[in-house]
């Protein structure tokens, strides 16, 4: 006996409705949904360390910092992603469940997600007109890549060891040791 499997693509509305009721977070790319994997202690510490610094720095401004549970909608890529951290400074970014106008996006990459975060997500995120910087933080070594929108495209700046990570989009420098506090000796 054969079984017929139908490839069903979700509309953005179906995906968003499903996420409201799901106990597991999913990313959605061209109607296909992918369950999010578990996160390590290092991943969580790095995200929290940067969140604390950005929240303190941006407090009292029009910018808002979101961690892990707010999706980014990338219409040109027909995708929804859950970045580890995002900053939105646009008043028009008012959807209840996602941001479509982030200024800064941060992903903390594990060895298993690094390639996808470096290529697929980065290229999708870079289609967002509001995005000024995409930050990719390695969780297994002190290394931070900042992709910054320039006058003629995107530039990449690499930070490691004793550097201060410069985030021009929000006007702050964060020592790499502070990002990795509690993670790397």
GROMACS elastic network, one bead per residue, 0.5 to 0.9 nm:
[ bonds ]
;  ai    aj funct       b0    kb
    8    31     6  0.78809   500
    8    32     6  0.78995   500
    9    30     6  0.73647   500
    9    32     6  0.57086   500
    9    33     6  0.85001   500
   10    13     6  0.78661   500
   10    14     6  0.57074   500
   10    15     6  0.58832   500
   10    28     6  0.84777   500
   10    30     6  0.80323   500
   10    32     6  0.65968   500
   10    33     6  0.79815   500
   11    14     6  0.51478   500
   11    15     6  0.61931   500
   11    16     6  0.86355   500
   11    30     6  0.85323   500
   11    31     6  0.59991   500
   12    15     6  0.51120   500
   12    16     6  0.61207   500
   12    17     6  0.85489   500
   12    28     6  0.84855   500
   12    30     6  0.89918   500
   12    31     6  0.73121   500
   12    78     6  0.83676   500
   12    79     6  0.84497   500
   12    80     6  0.85044   500
   13    16     6  0.51972   500
   13    17     6  0.60930   500
   13    18     6  0.85146   500
   14    17     6  0.51544   500
   14    18     6  0.60614   500
   14    19     6  0.86315   500
   15    18     6  0.51061   500
   15    19     6  0.62188   500
   15    20     6  0.88237   500
   15    26     6  0.88229   500
   15    28     6  0.73464   500
   15    31     6  0.77916   500
   15    33     6  0.79830   500
   15    80     6  0.89962   500
   16    19     6  0.51511   500
   16    20     6  0.64825   500
   16    97     6  0.78569   500
   17    20     6  0.53080   500
   17    21     6  0.70309   500
   17    22     6  0.89739   500
   18    21     6  0.54875   500
   18    22     6  0.60897   500
   19    22     6  0.50274   500
   19    23     6  0.80968   500
   19    24     6  0.79462   500
   19    25     6  0.67389   500
   19    26     6  0.71979   500
   20    23     6  0.86835   500
   20    97     6  0.87216   500
   21    24     6  0.89692   500
   22    25     6  0.68597   500
   22    26     6  0.86420   500
   24    35     6  0.68005   500
   24    36     6  0.72551   500
   25    34     6  0.84651   500
   25    35     6  0.60252   500
   25    36     6  0.56768   500
   25    37     6  0.87589   500
   25    69     6  0.83458   500
   25    82     6  0.82761   500
   26    33     6  0.59567   500
   26    34     6  0.51591   500
   26    36     6  0.54600   500
   26    80     6  0.86659   500
   26    81     6  0.80458   500
   26    82     6  0.80438   500
   27    32     6  0.82834   500
   27    33     6  0.56291   500
   27    34     6  0.52597   500
   27    35     6  0.65523   500
   27    36     6  0.69650   500
   27    71     6  0.83485   500
   27    79     6  0.75831   500
   27    80     6  0.55986   500
   27    81     6  0.50211   500
   27    82     6  0.65771   500
   28    31     6  0.59520   500
   28    32     6  0.54364   500
   28    34     6  0.62636   500
   28    35     6  0.89230   500
   28    78     6  0.81304   500
   28    79     6  0.53467   500
   28    80     6  0.50649   500
   28    81     6  0.67398   500
   29    32     6  0.52881   500
   29    33     6  0.65030   500
   29    34     6  0.81183   500
   29    77     6  0.74604   500
   29    78     6  0.60417   500
   29    80     6  0.65190   500
   29    81     6  0.82411   500
   30    33     6  0.84435   500
   30    77     6  0.73529   500
   30    78     6  0.50644   500
   30    79     6  0.59239   500
   30    80     6  0.89611   500
   31    78     6  0.76453   500
   31    79     6  0.77260   500
   36    82     6  0.87644   500
   39    42     6  0.82440   500
   39    43     6  0.61705   500
   39    44     6  0.69430   500
   39   110     6  0.88010   500
   40    43     6  0.51268   500
   40    44     6  0.63840   500
   40    45     6  0.87018   500
   40   110     6  0.87022   500
   40   139     6  0.89919   500
   41    44     6  0.51115   500
   41    45     6  0.60866   500
   41    46     6  0.85875   500
   41   183     6  0.83399   500
   42    45     6  0.51390   500
   42    46     6  0.61015   500
   42    47     6  0.85342   500
   42   139     6  0.62287   500
   42   140     6  0.79163   500
   42   180     6  0.83018   500
   42   182     6  0.81594   500
   42   183     6  0.56503   500
   42   184     6  0.87352   500
   43    46     6  0.53851   500
   43    47     6  0.62520   500
   43    48     6  0.86497   500
   43   108     6  0.62806   500
   43   109     6  0.78386   500
   43   110     6  0.77184   500
   43   138     6  0.88581   500
   43   139     6  0.59217   500
   43   140     6  0.89388   500
   43   183     6  0.88162   500
   44    47     6  0.52013   500
   44    48     6  0.60827   500
   44    49     6  0.85292   500
   44   108     6  0.87944   500
   45    48     6  0.51066   500
   45    49     6  0.59720   500
   45    50     6  0.86266   500
   45   179     6  0.83686   500
   45   180     6  0.75388   500
   45   181     6  0.77108   500
   45   182     6  0.71117   500
   45   183     6  0.69512   500
   46    49     6  0.51632   500
   46    50     6  0.63329   500
   46    51     6  0.85030   500
   46   108     6  0.74784   500
   46   137     6  0.83808   500
   46   139     6  0.74080   500
   46   178     6  0.87810   500
   46   179     6  0.56436   500
   46   180     6  0.56791   500
   46   181     6  0.74983   500
   46   182     6  0.84716   500
   46   183     6  0.74230   500
   47    50     6  0.54237   500
   47    51     6  0.60252   500
   47    52     6  0.86857   500
   47    67     6  0.77536   500
   47    68     6  0.86875   500
   47    84     6  0.66255   500
   47    85     6  0.70501   500
   47   106     6  0.85783   500
   47   107     6  0.85343   500
   47   108     6  0.70784   500
   47   179     6  0.79811   500
   48    52     6  0.60968   500
   48    53     6  0.86563   500
   48    67     6  0.83287   500
   48   179     6  0.85927   500
   49    52     6  0.54310   500
   49    53     6  0.65519   500
   49    54     6  0.88525   500
   49   178     6  0.68603   500
   49   179     6  0.54621   500
   49   180     6  0.73970   500
   49   181     6  0.71872   500
   50    53     6  0.51898   500
   50    54     6  0.61072   500
   50    55     6  0.84203   500
   50    85     6  0.85245   500
   50   174     6  0.81515   500
   50   178     6  0.78644   500
   50   179     6  0.56928   500
   50   180     6  0.88648   500
   51    54     6  0.51979   500
   51    55     6  0.58505   500
   51    56     6  0.84234   500
   51    65     6  0.73151   500
   51    66     6  0.80915   500
   51    67     6  0.72219   500
   51    85     6  0.72470   500
   52    55     6  0.52272   500
   52    56     6  0.61463   500
   52    57     6  0.85427   500
   53    56     6  0.53250   500
   53    57     6  0.61293   500
   53    58     6  0.86292   500
   53   174     6  0.76912   500
   53   178     6  0.87761   500
   53   179     6  0.88067   500
   54    57     6  0.50031   500
   54    58     6  0.59362   500
   54    59     6  0.82583   500
   54    65     6  0.71457   500
   54    87     6  0.86601   500
   54   170     6  0.83643   500
   54   172     6  0.80349   500
   55    58     6  0.52797   500
   55    59     6  0.57756   500
   55    64     6  0.77473   500
   55    65     6  0.61697   500
   56    59     6  0.53460   500
   56    60     6  0.89672   500
   57    60     6  0.86839   500
   57    61     6  0.88612   500
   57   170     6  0.85435   500
   57   171     6  0.87017   500
   57   172     6  0.74121   500
   58    61     6  0.55437   500
   58    62     6  0.79458   500
   58    63     6  0.62756   500
   58    64     6  0.72985   500
   58    65     6  0.79843   500
   58   170     6  0.77020   500
   59    62     6  0.83712   500
   59    63     6  0.78840   500
   59    64     6  0.80901   500
   60    63     6  0.82097   500
   61    64     6  0.78960   500
   61    89     6  0.84641   500
   62    88     6  0.84470   500
   62    89     6  0.57259   500
   62    90     6  0.76532   500
   62    91     6  0.78147   500
   63    87     6  0.65070   500
   63    88     6  0.54918   500
   63    90     6  0.73049   500
   63    91     6  0.88475   500
   63   103     6  0.88050   500
   63   170     6  0.84676   500
   64    86     6  0.82728   500
   64    87     6  0.55266   500
   64    88     6  0.54029   500
   64    89     6  0.63379   500
   65    85     6  0.71915   500
   65    86     6  0.58584   500
   65    88     6  0.67186   500
   65    89     6  0.89260   500
   66    69     6  0.74681   500
   66    70     6  0.64178   500
   66    84     6  0.83447   500
   66    85     6  0.56464   500
   66    86     6  0.53041   500
   66    87     6  0.62939   500
   66    88     6  0.81848   500
   67    70     6  0.67089   500
   67    82     6  0.88905   500
   67    83     6  0.76360   500
   67    84     6  0.56735   500
   67    86     6  0.65615   500
   67    87     6  0.89422   500
   68    71     6  0.78232   500
   68    82     6  0.60375   500
   68    83     6  0.58882   500
   68    85     6  0.58353   500
   68    86     6  0.82967   500
   69    82     6  0.65541   500
   69    83     6  0.81346   500
   69    84     6  0.80497   500
   69    85     6  0.87714   500
   69    97     6  0.88903   500
   70    81     6  0.85946   500
   70    82     6  0.61373   500
   70    83     6  0.75587   500
   70    84     6  0.87520   500
   70    85     6  0.83907   500
   70    86     6  0.81750   500
   70    97     6  0.64033   500
   70    98     6  0.54996   500
   70    99     6  0.71279   500
   71    80     6  0.61686   500
   71    81     6  0.53535   500
   71    83     6  0.67897   500
   71    97     6  0.67584   500
   71    99     6  0.62054   500
   71   100     6  0.85658   500
   72    79     6  0.82164   500
   72    80     6  0.55209   500
   72    81     6  0.52832   500
   72    82     6  0.62639   500
   72    83     6  0.71636   500
   72    86     6  0.84796   500
   72    97     6  0.88734   500
   72    98     6  0.53527   500
   72   100     6  0.56592   500
   72   101     6  0.81114   500
   72   102     6  0.76682   500
   72   125     6  0.86414   500
   73    77     6  0.87906   500
   73    78     6  0.78382   500
   73    79     6  0.60060   500
   73    81     6  0.67075   500
   73    98     6  0.63636   500
   73    99     6  0.61377   500
   73   101     6  0.84477   500
   73   125     6  0.89935   500
   74    77     6  0.55419   500
   74    78     6  0.59732   500
   74    79     6  0.52141   500
   74    80     6  0.61303   500
   74    81     6  0.79848   500
   74   100     6  0.66047   500
   74   124     6  0.67078   500
   74   125     6  0.66618   500
   74   127     6  0.75394   500
   74   128     6  0.67357   500
   75    79     6  0.63541   500
   75    80     6  0.83051   500
   75   100     6  0.81790   500
   75   127     6  0.86931   500
   75   128     6  0.83471   500
   76    79     6  0.78482   500
   76   124     6  0.75300   500
   76   127     6  0.67834   500
   76   128     6  0.81010   500
   77    80     6  0.86942   500
   77   123     6  0.89386   500
   77   124     6  0.57305   500
   77   125     6  0.84754   500
   77   127     6  0.79887   500
   79   124     6  0.81775   500
   80    98     6  0.83539   500
   81   121     6  0.81693   500
   82    85     6  0.83492   500
   82    98     6  0.89851   500
   83    86     6  0.66659   500
   83   105     6  0.66902   500
   83   106     6  0.63050   500
   83   107     6  0.56313   500
   83   108     6  0.84459   500
   84   105     6  0.78486   500
   84   106     6  0.58499   500
   84   107     6  0.51167   500
   84   108     6  0.64619   500
   85   104     6  0.82537   500
   85   105     6  0.59900   500
   85   106     6  0.50086   500
   85   107     6  0.67597   500
   85   108     6  0.87243   500
   86    99     6  0.86967   500
   86   102     6  0.65198   500
   86   103     6  0.75700   500
   86   104     6  0.55414   500
   86   106     6  0.60573   500
   86   107     6  0.88468   500
   87   102     6  0.57261   500
   87   103     6  0.56764   500
   87   104     6  0.50587   500
   87   105     6  0.65633   500
   87   106     6  0.87701   500
   87   170     6  0.84402   500
   88    91     6  0.84415   500
   88    93     6  0.72894   500
   88    99     6  0.74474   500
   88   100     6  0.88722   500
   88   101     6  0.64541   500
   88   103     6  0.52273   500
   88   104     6  0.69870   500
   88   105     6  0.89412   500
   88   130     6  0.88718   500
   89    92     6  0.89878   500
   89    93     6  0.80626   500
   89   101     6  0.80439   500
   89   102     6  0.70031   500
   89   103     6  0.62786   500
   89   104     6  0.89797   500
   90    93     6  0.55076   500
   90    94     6  0.85536   500
   90   101     6  0.66013   500
   90   102     6  0.75307   500
   90   103     6  0.79289   500
   90   130     6  0.82913   500
   91    94     6  0.69517   500
   92    95     6  0.86057   500
   92   101     6  0.78655   500
   93    98     6  0.85244   500
   93    99     6  0.59939   500
   93   100     6  0.63212   500
   93   101     6  0.56695   500
   93   102     6  0.79041   500
   94    97     6  0.88119   500
   94    98     6  0.82553   500
   94    99     6  0.73713   500
   94   100     6  0.86743   500
   95    98     6  0.57539   500
   95    99     6  0.65198   500
   95   100     6  0.80558   500
   96    99     6  0.82959   500
   99   102     6  0.62347   500
  100   128     6  0.76934   500
  100   130     6  0.84166   500
  101   128     6  0.69891   500
  101   129     6  0.75368   500
  101   130     6  0.52249   500
  101   131     6  0.69463   500
  102   105     6  0.68326   500
  102   128     6  0.79451   500
  102   129     6  0.89598   500
  102   130     6  0.59696   500
  102   131     6  0.55898   500
  102   132     6  0.83305   500
  103   130     6  0.55729   500
  103   132     6  0.54058   500
  103   133     6  0.67922   500
  103   134     6  0.87434   500
  103   169     6  0.67142   500
  103   170     6  0.81377   500
  104   130     6  0.86653   500
  104   131     6  0.59268   500
  104   132     6  0.60989   500
  104   133     6  0.50284   500
  104   134     6  0.59395   500
  104   135     6  0.76872   500
  104   167     6  0.86704   500
  104   169     6  0.67059   500
  104   170     6  0.78402   500
  105   125     6  0.82186   500
  105   131     6  0.76683   500
  105   132     6  0.87119   500
  105   133     6  0.65952   500
  105   135     6  0.61875   500
  105   136     6  0.86502   500
  106   133     6  0.85053   500
  106   134     6  0.59532   500
  106   136     6  0.59920   500
  106   137     6  0.74815   500
  107   117     6  0.71055   500
  107   134     6  0.79778   500
  107   135     6  0.62633   500
  107   136     6  0.50970   500
  107   137     6  0.62501   500
  107   138     6  0.87084   500
  108   113     6  0.89136   500
  108   114     6  0.84309   500
  108   117     6  0.86064   500
  108   135     6  0.83139   500
  108   136     6  0.59629   500
  108   138     6  0.59562   500
  108   139     6  0.62044   500
  109   112     6  0.77648   500
  109   113     6  0.56410   500
  109   115     6  0.85583   500
  109   116     6  0.89825   500
  109   117     6  0.67839   500
  109   118     6  0.85720   500
  109   136     6  0.66604   500
  109   137     6  0.58783   500
  109   138     6  0.50805   500
  109   139     6  0.59097   500
  109   140     6  0.84865   500
  110   113     6  0.52372   500
  110   114     6  0.57143   500
  110   137     6  0.87947   500
  110   138     6  0.64583   500
  110   139     6  0.56979   500
  110   140     6  0.69675   500
  111   114     6  0.53795   500
  111   115     6  0.80157   500
  111   138     6  0.79203   500
  111   139     6  0.79790   500
  111   140     6  0.74852   500
  112   115     6  0.74848   500
  112   116     6  0.84515   500
  113   116     6  0.54596   500
  113   117     6  0.60568   500
  113   118     6  0.84638   500
  114   117     6  0.51452   500
  114   118     6  0.58490   500
  114   119     6  0.84981   500
  114   136     6  0.84726   500
  114   138     6  0.76934   500
  115   118     6  0.50382   500
  115   119     6  0.60510   500
  115   120     6  0.78916   500
  116   119     6  0.53932   500
  116   120     6  0.52187   500
  116   121     6  0.63000   500
  116   122     6  0.82950   500
  117   120     6  0.61151   500
  117   122     6  0.61320   500
  117   136     6  0.75029   500
  118   121     6  0.65809   500
  118   122     6  0.56302   500
  118   123     6  0.81515   500
  118   136     6  0.72731   500
  119   122     6  0.53115   500
  119   123     6  0.59426   500
  119   124     6  0.84712   500
  120   123     6  0.54104   500
  120   124     6  0.62026   500
  120   125     6  0.85956   500
  121   124     6  0.50664   500
  121   125     6  0.59237   500
  121   126     6  0.84192   500
  122   125     6  0.51223   500
  122   126     6  0.60232   500
  122   127     6  0.89074   500
  122   134     6  0.71190   500
  122   136     6  0.89048   500
  122   147     6  0.86077   500
  123   126     6  0.51737   500
  123   127     6  0.68756   500
  124   127     6  0.56253   500
  124   128     6  0.76825   500
  125   128     6  0.56492   500
  125   131     6  0.74050   500
  125   134     6  0.77106   500
  126   129     6  0.75749   500
  126   131     6  0.67329   500
  126   132     6  0.84983   500
  126   133     6  0.85717   500
  126   134     6  0.78857   500
  126   149     6  0.83164   500
  126   154     6  0.82865   500
  127   130     6  0.88655   500
  127   131     6  0.80934   500
  128   131     6  0.55137   500
  128   132     6  0.88894   500
  129   132     6  0.81436   500
  131   134     6  0.75115   500
  131   148     6  0.87507   500
  131   149     6  0.76986   500
  131   169     6  0.86859   500
  132   147     6  0.83236   500
  132   148     6  0.58741   500
  132   149     6  0.52452   500
  132   150     6  0.84758   500
  132   168     6  0.83273   500
  132   169     6  0.58507   500
  133   146     6  0.66267   500
  133   147     6  0.54862   500
  133   149     6  0.63063   500
  133   154     6  0.89092   500
  133   167     6  0.75498   500
  133   168     6  0.79318   500
  133   169     6  0.63947   500
  134   145     6  0.82270   500
  134   146     6  0.58721   500
  134   147     6  0.50279   500
  134   148     6  0.66020   500
  134   149     6  0.87655   500
  135   144     6  0.70204   500
  135   145     6  0.57253   500
  135   147     6  0.61812   500
  135   148     6  0.85480   500
  135   167     6  0.87804   500
  136   143     6  0.85170   500
  136   144     6  0.58109   500
  136   145     6  0.51259   500
  136   146     6  0.64500   500
  136   147     6  0.81258   500
  137   141     6  0.88243   500
  137   142     6  0.79762   500
  137   143     6  0.61928   500
  137   145     6  0.64499   500
  137   146     6  0.86139   500
  138   141     6  0.58611   500
  138   142     6  0.66339   500
  138   143     6  0.55570   500
  138   144     6  0.63429   500
  138   145     6  0.84804   500
  139   142     6  0.73454   500
  139   143     6  0.81228   500
  139   180     6  0.83743   500
  139   183     6  0.84138   500
  140   143     6  0.85352   500
  140   183     6  0.87941   500
  140   184     6  0.84469   500
  141   160     6  0.86923   500
  141   180     6  0.88350   500
  141   184     6  0.74944   500
  142   159     6  0.81979   500
  142   160     6  0.55629   500
  142   161     6  0.59631   500
  142   176     6  0.70521   500
  142   177     6  0.80712   500
  142   179     6  0.86545   500
  142   180     6  0.69269   500
  142   184     6  0.74535   500
  143   158     6  0.72377   500
  143   159     6  0.57787   500
  143   161     6  0.73162   500
  143   176     6  0.80691   500
  144   157     6  0.83138   500
  144   158     6  0.59178   500
  144   159     6  0.50720   500
  144   160     6  0.64129   500
  144   165     6  0.74920   500
  144   176     6  0.80101   500
  145   156     6  0.65912   500
  145   157     6  0.57425   500
  145   159     6  0.62832   500
  145   160     6  0.88869   500
  145   165     6  0.88317   500
  146   155     6  0.81243   500
  146   156     6  0.55507   500
  146   157     6  0.51867   500
  146   158     6  0.64750   500
  146   159     6  0.80165   500
  146   165     6  0.81649   500
  146   166     6  0.82420   500
  146   167     6  0.78203   500
  147   154     6  0.63015   500
  147   155     6  0.55529   500
  147   157     6  0.64915   500
  147   158     6  0.88616   500
  148   153     6  0.84712   500
  148   154     6  0.54794   500
  148   155     6  0.52600   500
  148   156     6  0.62260   500
  148   157     6  0.78499   500
  148   167     6  0.87746   500
  148   168     6  0.83531   500
  148   169     6  0.84708   500
  149   152     6  0.80215   500
  149   153     6  0.58815   500
  149   155     6  0.63961   500
  149   156     6  0.89226   500
  150   153     6  0.51892   500
  150   154     6  0.53934   500
  150   155     6  0.63571   500
  151   154     6  0.80910   500
  152   155     6  0.87872   500
  158   165     6  0.86599   500
  159   162     6  0.84036   500
  159   163     6  0.58684   500
  159   164     6  0.72929   500
  159   165     6  0.62458   500
  159   166     6  0.88492   500
  159   176     6  0.76919   500
  160   163     6  0.56630   500
  160   164     6  0.83262   500
  160   165     6  0.85180   500
  160   176     6  0.68257   500
  161   164     6  0.88764   500
  161   176     6  0.65981   500
  161   177     6  0.74207   500
  162   175     6  0.72000   500
  162   176     6  0.63704   500
  162   177     6  0.69319   500
  163   174     6  0.85676   500
  163   175     6  0.60810   500
  163   176     6  0.58251   500
  163   177     6  0.82066   500
  164   173     6  0.57926   500
  164   174     6  0.52005   500
  164   176     6  0.55623   500
  164   177     6  0.83494   500
  165   172     6  0.82552   500
  165   173     6  0.53406   500
  165   174     6  0.50742   500
  165   175     6  0.59575   500
  165   176     6  0.62585   500
  166   171     6  0.77929   500
  166   172     6  0.61727   500
  166   174     6  0.66504   500
  166   175     6  0.87346   500
  167   170     6  0.59644   500
  167   171     6  0.58904   500
  167   172     6  0.54077   500
  167   173     6  0.60243   500
  167   174     6  0.80257   500
  168   172     6  0.65646   500
  168   173     6  0.81943   500
  169   172     6  0.82002   500
  174   177     6  0.83369   500
  174   178     6  0.67635   500
  174   179     6  0.71834   500
  175   178     6  0.52765   500
  175   179     6  0.67308   500
  175   180     6  0.89715   500
  176   179     6  0.50897   500
  176   180     6  0.63435   500
  176   181     6  0.84544   500
  177   180     6  0.51975   500
  177   181     6  0.57515   500
  177   184     6  0.81915   500
  178   182     6  0.87538   500
  179   182     6  0.89167   500
  179   183     6  0.87284   500
  180   183     6  0.51991   500
  180   184     6  0.58350   500
  180   185     6  0.86182   500
  181   184     6  0.66143   500
  181   185     6  0.80618   500
  182   185     6  0.73954   500
